[in-house]
Amino acid sequence: MKSRIRISSDYPSHWEFDGRPVLLLGNNIRDNLFQADVLQEHLRVLKAGGGDLARCVLSSRCEGDVWPFERDAKGVYDLTRPATVYWRLFASLLAMTDLTDIIVQLEIWAPDDFTGEPWQRNPFNPRNNSNYTAPQSGLPEDFEDPPASHPFFLSVAQGNEIVLQHQRRFVNSLLSHSLPYPHILYCIDSQPTQQPEWGAFWAEYIRSRGQAEHFGVCVSDFLDLSDPERLLRETQHGFDFIEASTLGNHPLRRHLRGGLELSERVRVDRPQPINYSSIRGPGEGDEMVRRFWSALFAKAAAVCIADAPRDPGHQIGMRHIRSVRMLEQEMDFFDTTPHPELLSSGTEAETACLANPHREAVVLFLEPGEVVFNAADMPGTHLTLRWLNLSESRWLASRQTPKENRLRLIAPISGSQIALIQTG
């Protein structure tokens, strides 16, 4: 029997699964993965290419998606009757990923399902169900504002038991399927909501259900990372890991620096995994993979590329996952930490560094340029330098060079690349 996903005892910034540390990498074809009609093939390709992470949002907003409740003869939803097809699809996802040892981050509430046209079709809309009316529930029949401000997410703060009872029923259905599995991470929402009570309530609810059935669980929520003090306060009050995908709202340079700042704050306060379950770029494949590598060099524990409109077949994302696995084979990734102070840039190129300064370091070039690496703490008289072409998953020729305290690195090719520097 496999041991459950948990925070690594040896490397608390990383995950451990089945007794060994893991760096989780994913490349999703859609956010509500359980509703994909090519799920089995996607998981096969992901696993074959070195992936071991899937993001699954419990969303039904797209055309053809199934909602989680049954309808009566008049087409009206009954929130007390779980939909057989919906939960069969969900159970299939859990079983397939368990078989292939692909970790799943479940994101339970999808705020985008609660505004605009999706809200018009949502079973929780009082217009669509037989369980409550708009006056009884306090929920509007029409809602066009930002989804995080929807009254649905105020049920905890307002003690709205009419709505809460049905929210609990939905979560209970989910947990009845997911809790026995060892490979599940739980995230309350798929984007930040405005009510901290909401995330804290559901985190404790899920944890209590797990404890009652003797299953350990790890829970987090999407947080507004623009407020560091609130971030640390909330993680101290019951979240086991940090979901940092909202850093993707920033330009690339801020994404990298924000990730490094977050990693340092967490390391000092309480080391715990940082997940990026939804890496996106503004439509371009290059921007997307740059953010993927930026997250890794900010010491991410899990990184998943979101469905990319300009990556047909998802080949770009898979090539970069293969590059990460090639790098892992050559160095001890888990024993490194960010060391931006070891770099002094000679150009405006975006660079980052992970290192165990007494043994090895890896320097990321998001674009061609040059940088000076401080090798003073590396022992010996010679260093081995190797370059990895990230887009082609290909090592360039290695060379041994006499050790210099200030090693000048000049990117040898166009595009994103990595320099691996090791003693001897």
Secondary structure, DSSP 4 states (H G I P E B T S, - for coil): -PPPPEE-SS-TTSEEETTEEE-EEEE-S-SBGGG-TTHHHHHHHHHHTT--EEEEE----STTPPPSEEE-TTS-EEEEEE-HHHHHHHHHHHHHHHHHT-EEEEEEE-GGGGSHHHHHH-TTSTTTBSS--HHHH---S---S-GGG-GGGGHHHHT-HHHHHHHHHHHHHHHHHHTT-SSEEEEEESS--S-HHHHHHHHHHHHHHHHHTT----EE-B--TT-HHHHHHHHHTT-SSEE-GGGGGS-HHHHHHHHHHHHHHHHHH----EEEEEE--SS-HHHHHHHHHHHHHTT-SEEEEPP-TT-GGGHHHHHHHHHHHHHHHHS-GGG-EE-GGGEEESSS--EEEEEETTTEEEEEESSS-EEEEE-TTS-SSEEEEEEEETTTTEEPPPEEEE--SEEEEE--SSSSEEEEEEE-
